[in-house]
Structures are given as structure tokens and as C-alpha cells.
Amino acid sequence: MGHVPFEPTLVVDIEPVWQRKVELVRCYASQLQPASATDRGQHFLFGADILSRMETRARFYGERIGGRVGEPLLALGPLPVNDPLRLL
């Protein structure tokens, strides 16, 4: 849902794993760059730099929770909580 706007149910602070997430996305370098000089990158998501979009989105949601980077999540139904005190 990275390219579909939505209001998240919750945002997780991902700063502790941010660099690892970037490293994992870079494993797909062949899919993030044009294959040749004649490749116009039309297969890219809206022709954008995926890493740049990912960072912009993470910083936006991080700012919303008072952090550096965040991952928005959406729950379509009620979230079950077995022990409400563990949420604190």
C-alpha cells in the first residue's frame, strides 16, 4: 500500500531497524535502476526513486509520532488485546 494514501491505525517507530530495511531494499538494486541507457524506467512505481520515496514516507510518519522514521499500519477490524496493561 506504499502508493495508496490511507490514514493508519497505528504507526510503529522503526528507527532501530531503519538501516537494515534500507539494506534489504538495496538487495533489489537491479529492480530499482534502469536496465540500460534506453530504459526510461517506466516499470518503476510512478517512475520514482523507490529509496527516496521510502525515506520520505518513513520520515513523514515518524514526524507524526514524534520520532525520526515510522511505518504506518492499517487494521481493518478491531485489534484484540488480551492484556491491556502490556500496552503501557
Secondary structure, 3 states (H helix, E strand, C coil): CCCCCCCCCEEEECHHHHHHHHHHHHCCHHHHCCCCCCCCCCCCHHHCCHHHHHHHHHHHHHHHCCCCCEEEECCCCCCCCCCHHHHC
